[in-house]
Amino acid sequence: MDPPFWKFWMELTHERRPGHQGKNVHSIWEIVRHINVWDAAAVLRMAGEVVQPEGEADWPKVSDVSQEAWETTVSNLVRTHKSLVKAAEAFPDMRLSERVPGKKQDFYNFYYMLHGLAQHELYHAGQIAILKKIN
């Protein structure tokens, strides 16, 4: 991860990790797990697999709220994101225009997916920043 983004994740300590803010609002923990799901999906897609997380696979529930579980969640995110960066760096430019496995829309190529993933992570980072401020 680049240094500012890395610092952002490392500042999310267990003590500052807020729970739910209200009905239909995901917690920081759920958002972090959700981002991890999509980083992993992108890595698998670049390897040729058809992946479409839905339901609880898309938004994994948090059942263990211990310090150790939080550290594992952040560690998983960091590890998966590093795998994503490595996969993207190794991904040939000539394949960016190829359709993502399992996608029917012509526009849904790897270029579109990777740009969308960057936007997705920044969107959720913004949500987390807001949730941190209101606690």
C-alpha positions as CSV (number, residue, x, y, z in Angstrom):
1,M,0.0,0.0,0.0
2,D,1.2,3.5,-0.6
3,P,2.2,5.3,2.6
4,P,-0.9,7.6,3.1
5,F,-3.3,4.7,2.6
6,W,-1.2,2.4,4.8
7,K,-1.2,5.1,7.6
8,F,-5.0,5.4,7.3
9,W,-5.5,1.6,7.9
10,M,-2.9,1.4,10.7
11,E,-4.7,4.3,12.6
12,L,-7.8,2.1,12.9
13,T,-7.1,0.7,16.2
14,H,-9.5,-1.7,18.0
15,E,-10.3,0.9,20.6
16,R,-11.3,3.5,17.9
17,R,-13.2,1.0,15.8
18,P,-16.8,2.1,16.2
19,G,-19.7,-0.3,16.1
20,H,-22.9,0.4,14.2
21,Q,-24.0,4.0,14.0
22,G,-27.6,3.2,13.2
23,K,-30.0,1.2,11.1
24,N,-28.6,0.3,7.6
25,V,-25.2,1.7,8.4
26,H,-22.2,-0.7,8.2
27,S,-19.5,-0.6,10.9
28,I,-15.9,0.2,10.1
29,W,-15.1,-3.5,10.7
30,E,-17.7,-4.6,8.1
31,I,-16.4,-2.1,5.6
32,V,-12.8,-3.2,6.0
33,R,-13.9,-6.8,5.5
34,H,-16.0,-5.8,2.5
35,I,-13.0,-4.1,0.9
36,N,-10.9,-7.2,1.5
37,V,-13.6,-9.3,-0.3
38,W,-13.3,-7.1,-3.4
39,D,-9.5,-6.9,-3.5
40,A,-9.5,-10.8,-3.3
41,A,-12.1,-11.0,-6.1
42,A,-10.0,-8.8,-8.3
43,V,-6.9,-11.0,-7.8
44,L,-8.9,-14.1,-8.6
45,R,-10.5,-12.5,-11.7
46,M,-7.1,-11.5,-13.0
47,A,-6.1,-15.1,-12.6
48,G,-9.1,-16.1,-14.9
49,E,-11.7,-17.1,-12.3
50,V,-15.3,-16.1,-12.3
51,V,-16.0,-14.4,-9.0
52,Q,-19.1,-12.4,-7.9
53,P,-19.5,-12.0,-4.2
54,E,-23.1,-11.6,-3.1
55,G,-25.0,-11.4,0.2
56,E,-22.9,-12.3,3.2
57,A,-20.0,-13.2,1.0
58,D,-20.0,-9.5,-0.1
59,W,-20.6,-8.1,3.4
60,P,-19.2,-10.7,5.9
61,K,-20.7,-10.4,9.3
62,V,-18.4,-9.8,12.3
63,S,-19.0,-12.3,15.1
64,D,-15.7,-12.1,17.1
65,V,-15.1,-8.5,18.2
66,S,-11.9,-9.2,20.1
67,Q,-8.6,-7.3,19.7
68,E,-7.1,-10.4,18.0
69,A,-10.0,-10.7,15.5
70,W,-9.6,-7.0,14.6
71,E,-5.8,-7.4,14.1
72,T,-6.5,-10.4,11.9
73,T,-9.0,-8.4,9.9
74,V,-6.5,-5.6,9.3
75,S,-3.7,-8.0,8.6
76,N,-5.9,-9.9,6.0
77,L,-6.7,-6.6,4.3
78,V,-3.0,-5.6,4.1
79,R,-2.0,-9.0,2.8
80,T,-4.8,-9.1,0.2
81,H,-4.1,-5.6,-0.9
82,K,-0.4,-6.4,-1.4
83,S,-1.5,-9.4,-3.5
84,L,-3.7,-7.1,-5.6
85,V,-0.9,-4.6,-6.2
86,K,1.5,-7.5,-7.1
87,A,-1.1,-9.0,-9.5
88,A,-1.9,-5.6,-11.1
89,E,1.8,-4.8,-11.6
90,A,2.3,-8.2,-13.3
91,F,-0.9,-8.0,-15.4
92,P,0.0,-7.3,-19.0
93,D,-1.2,-4.0,-20.4
94,M,-2.4,-5.8,-23.6
95,R,-5.0,-7.7,-21.4
96,L,-6.6,-4.6,-19.9
97,S,-9.1,-4.5,-22.8
98,E,-10.2,-8.2,-22.2
99,R,-13.5,-8.8,-20.7
100,V,-13.5,-9.9,-17.0
101,P,-14.4,-13.6,-16.7
102,G,-18.1,-14.1,-16.0
103,K,-19.1,-10.5,-17.1
104,K,-21.5,-10.2,-20.1
105,Q,-21.2,-6.4,-20.6
106,D,-18.7,-5.4,-23.3
107,F,-17.5,-2.5,-21.2
108,Y,-16.6,-4.7,-18.2
109,N,-13.0,-5.3,-19.0
110,F,-10.0,-5.4,-16.7
111,Y,-9.3,-1.7,-17.2
112,Y,-12.8,-0.9,-16.0
113,M,-12.6,-3.3,-13.1
114,L,-9.3,-1.9,-11.8
115,H,-10.5,1.7,-12.1
116,G,-13.7,0.7,-10.4
117,L,-11.8,-1.0,-7.6
118,A,-9.7,2.1,-6.9
119,Q,-12.9,4.2,-6.7
120,H,-14.5,1.6,-4.5
121,E,-11.7,1.7,-2.0
122,L,-11.6,5.5,-1.9
123,Y,-15.4,5.6,-1.4
124,H,-15.2,3.3,1.6
125,A,-12.1,5.0,3.0
126,G,-14.3,8.2,3.0
127,Q,-17.1,6.4,4.8
128,I,-14.6,5.2,7.4
129,A,-13.2,8.6,7.9
130,I,-16.7,10.0,8.6
131,L,-17.5,7.1,11.0
132,K,-14.2,7.8,12.9
133,K,-15.2,11.5,13.3
134,I,-18.7,10.9,14.6
135,N,-17.4,8.7,17.4
